[in-house]
């Protein structure tokens, strides 16, 4: 069976065009997201809803937009967040590590506060049973100076 080279080149060309259009659409979507995030963040700066002074806030928002336009801004997706949480918990001593991982997972955890309010508090209650009382010591003899019975 002989392949028609022209048909093969046309199919390859159409495939590359479709791939290029998909890539361009994803870039446009990322740019739209960056622009809308910039507008919202800038409005927060102007209205004083940021924890920074206005000049610092506007500078950071502009830098974030520039990084997003160049594809250097990291995603805030859940997997990155969870990875960072594990790294923070792994720095703790063994006795505290499992409790930290449980708190960061959100399981059986009460979460209060906000970043703008100064921080997020994660609270997990762990019930630790009381250890059993020590065994009672052997009773002392009533008459310590008395010789033992024969």
C-alpha positions in Angstrom: 0.0 0.0 0.0 1.4 3.4 -1.0 0.7 6.5 1.1 -0.1 9.8 -0.7 2.6 12.2 0.7 0.4 15.2 0.0 -2.4 13.8 2.0 0.0 13.0 4.9 1.4 16.5 4.9 -2.0 18.0 4.9 -3.1 15.9 7.8 0.1 16.8 9.7 -0.5 20.5 8.9 -4.1 20.4 10.1 -3.0 18.7 13.3 -0.3 21.3 14.0 -2.8 24.1 13.4 -5.3 22.5 15.8 -2.6 22.2 18.4 -1.5 25.8 17.9 -5.1 27.0 18.3 -5.5 25.1 21.5 -2.2 26.5 22.9 -3.2 30.0 21.9 -6.6 29.6 23.6 -5.0 28.4 26.8 -2.6 31.4 26.8 -5.5 33.8 26.2 -7.4 32.2 29.1 -4.4 32.5 31.4 -4.0 36.2 30.4 -7.8 36.8 31.1 -7.5 35.2 34.5 -4.3 37.2 35.3 -6.0 40.5 34.2 -9.2 39.8 36.3 -7.1 38.8 39.3 -5.0 42.0 38.9 -8.2 44.2 38.7 -9.6 42.6 41.9 -6.3 42.7 43.8 -5.8 46.4 42.8 -9.3 47.3 43.9 -8.5 45.6 47.3 -5.3 47.7 47.5 -7.2 50.9 46.7 -10.0 50.2 49.2 -7.6 49.3 52.0 -8.6 45.7 52.2 -5.0 44.5 52.1 -2.7 44.0 55.1 -0.1 46.1 53.4 0.2 49.9 52.8 -1.2 51.0 49.5 2.2 51.6 47.7 3.5 48.2 48.7 0.3 46.5 47.8 0.2 48.1 44.3 3.8 47.2 43.7 3.2 43.5 44.7 0.0 43.3 42.6 1.9 44.8 39.5 4.8 42.3 40.0 2.3 39.4 40.3 0.7 40.5 37.0 4.1 40.7 35.3 5.0 37.2 36.6 1.7 35.8 35.4 2.2 37.3 31.9 5.5 35.6 31.6 4.2 32.3 33.0 6.4 32.5 36.1 3.6 32.8 38.7 3.1 29.5 40.5 -0.4 27.9 40.6 -2.3 28.0 43.9 -3.8 24.6 43.2 -4.5 22.2 46.0 -1.6 19.8 45.3 0.9 22.6 45.7 -0.8 23.7 48.9 -0.8 20.2 50.3 2.8 19.6 49.3 3.9 22.8 51.2 1.8 21.7 54.2 3.6 18.4 54.3 7.0 20.1 54.1 6.1 22.3 57.0 4.9 19.4 59.1 8.0 17.2 58.3 10.2 19.9 59.9 8.6 19.1 63.3 9.7 16.5 65.8 8.3 13.0 65.4 5.9 13.4 68.3 4.2 16.5 66.7 4.4 15.5 63.0 1.3 13.3 62.8 -0.8 15.8 64.7 0.4 18.5 62.3 -0.5 16.4 59.2 -4.0 15.7 60.7 -4.6 19.5 61.3 -3.5 20.4 57.8 -5.7 17.8 56.2 -8.7 19.4 57.9 -10.0 16.1 59.2 -11.6 16.5 62.7 -10.2 20.0 62.8 -11.8 23.3 63.6 -10.5 26.2 61.5 -11.0 29.8 62.5 -9.6 33.2 61.6 -8.4 34.6 58.3 -5.2 35.8 56.7 -6.3 39.4 56.7 -7.2 39.0 60.4 -3.7 38.0 61.3 -3.8 34.2 60.8 -5.7 31.0 60.5 -6.0 28.8 63.6 -6.4 25.1 63.2 -7.4 23.2 66.2 -7.6 19.4 66.7 -8.5 17.8 69.9 -6.6 14.6 70.7 -7.8 12.5 73.7 -4.9 10.7 75.4 -6.0 8.1 77.9 -4.5 8.4 81.4 -1.8 5.8 82.0 -2.7 3.1 84.6 -1.6 3.8 88.1 1.6 2.2 89.2 1.4 -1.1 91.0 1.1 -0.8 94.8 4.3 -1.5 96.6 4.6 -4.6 98.8 3.4 -4.0 102.3 6.2 -3.5 104.9 6.3 -5.9 107.8 4.5 -4.7 110.9 7.5 -5.4 113.1 10.7 -4.7 111.1 13.1 -5.7 113.9 11.4 -9.0 114.7 13.2 -12.1 113.4 11.6 -14.2 110.7 9.6 -17.2 111.9 11.4 -20.6 111.9 
